[in-house]
Amino acid sequence: MDGGEGEAKGGVGSRRVSEDALERLAGRRWRIALALTGAMLATYFGFVLLVAYDKPLLATLLAPGLSLGILLGAVVILVAWGLTGIYVSWANRHYDAELARLRKSTRPAEGGGDQ
């Protein structure tokens, strides 16, 4: 009964469920984005604070031509790539799939054809 009949009559109940699901999905995306942003900010500002307050530590040579500062600078870049990869992976596996499911469940029965 909740298939085509509900949507032909307006589907107010199913639209509300879809809106709630969309809000939950947006909330999850926001939390993921905040967590990853926080991790990037901590990494970046941790490095900047080391540069500002402990230059002798960063000047420590690990190998000829390679200081701890150079290594940590590269690590900051790798962390940025890694966090981006985590977000893309999450978005591809969870966000996009759930968004497609929500779009499919709210399409009119006639198959609008405008997308």
C-alpha positions as CSV (number, residue, x, y, z in Angstrom):
1,M,0.0,0.0,0.0
2,D,2.9,2.4,0.6
3,G,4.2,1.8,-2.9
4,G,2.6,3.9,-5.7
5,E,-0.7,4.7,-3.9
6,G,0.9,6.8,-1.2
7,E,2.9,8.8,-3.7
8,A,0.0,9.3,-6.0
9,K,-2.0,10.8,-3.1
10,G,0.9,13.1,-2.1
11,G,3.0,10.8,0.1
12,V,3.3,13.2,3.0
13,G,4.3,10.5,5.4
14,S,6.9,9.0,3.1
15,R,8.3,12.5,2.3
16,R,8.7,13.2,6.1
17,V,10.6,10.0,6.5
18,S,12.8,10.9,3.6
19,E,13.4,14.4,5.0
20,D,14.3,12.9,8.4
21,A,16.7,10.4,6.7
22,L,18.2,13.2,4.7
23,E,18.7,15.3,7.8
24,R,20.4,12.3,9.6
25,L,22.6,11.8,6.5
26,A,23.6,15.5,6.4
27,G,24.3,15.3,10.2
28,R,26.6,12.3,9.7
29,R,28.4,14.1,6.8
30,W,28.9,17.2,9.0
31,R,30.3,15.1,11.9
32,I,32.7,13.3,9.6
33,A,33.8,16.6,8.1
34,L,34.3,18.2,11.5
35,A,36.3,15.2,12.8
36,L,38.6,15.2,9.7
37,T,38.9,19.0,9.8
38,G,39.9,18.8,13.4
39,A,42.5,16.2,12.7
40,M,44.0,18.3,9.9
41,L,44.0,21.4,12.0
42,A,45.7,19.6,14.9
43,T,48.3,18.2,12.5
44,Y,49.0,21.5,10.8
45,F,49.0,23.7,13.9
46,G,51.1,21.2,15.8
47,F,53.7,21.4,13.1
48,V,53.5,25.2,13.0
49,L,53.8,25.4,16.8
50,L,56.9,23.2,16.6
51,V,58.4,25.5,14.0
52,A,57.6,28.5,16.2
53,Y,58.7,27.2,19.6
54,D,61.2,24.3,19.1
55,K,63.4,25.1,16.1
56,P,66.4,23.1,17.6
57,L,64.3,20.0,17.7
58,L,63.2,20.4,14.1
59,A,66.9,21.0,13.1
60,T,67.9,17.6,14.4
61,L,69.5,15.7,11.5
62,L,68.1,12.2,11.0
63,A,70.3,11.5,8.0
64,P,72.6,13.6,5.9
65,G,70.3,16.2,4.3
66,L,67.2,15.1,6.1
67,S,66.1,17.0,9.3
68,L,63.2,16.2,11.5
69,G,61.5,19.4,10.3
70,I,61.7,18.3,6.6
71,L,60.3,14.9,7.6
72,L,57.5,16.3,9.6
73,G,56.6,18.8,6.9
74,A,56.2,15.8,4.5
75,V,54.2,14.0,7.1
76,V,51.8,17.0,7.3
77,I,51.2,16.7,3.5
78,L,50.8,12.9,3.7
79,V,48.2,13.3,6.5
80,A,46.3,15.8,4.3
81,W,46.2,13.3,1.5
82,G,45.2,10.5,3.9
83,L,42.4,12.4,5.5
84,T,41.1,13.4,2.0
85,G,41.3,9.7,1.0
86,I,39.3,8.7,4.1
87,Y,36.6,11.3,3.3
88,V,36.4,10.2,-0.4
89,S,36.2,6.6,0.6
90,W,33.5,7.2,3.2
91,A,31.5,9.4,0.8
92,N,31.7,6.8,-2.0
93,R,30.7,3.9,0.2
94,H,28.2,5.4,2.5
95,Y,27.1,9.0,1.6
96,D,26.6,8.6,-2.1
97,A,24.8,5.2,-1.8
98,E,22.5,6.5,0.9
99,L,21.7,9.7,-1.1
100,A,20.9,7.7,-4.2
101,R,18.6,5.4,-2.2
102,L,16.8,8.5,-0.8
103,R,16.5,10.1,-4.2
104,K,15.1,6.9,-5.6
105,S,12.6,6.5,-2.8
106,T,11.2,10.1,-3.3
107,R,10.9,10.1,-7.1
108,P,7.4,10.4,-8.4
109,A,5.8,7.2,-9.7
110,E,5.6,8.6,-13.3
111,G,9.4,8.6,-13.6
112,G,9.8,12.4,-14.1
113,G,12.7,12.1,-16.6
114,D,14.2,15.5,-15.8
115,Q,17.5,14.0,-14.5
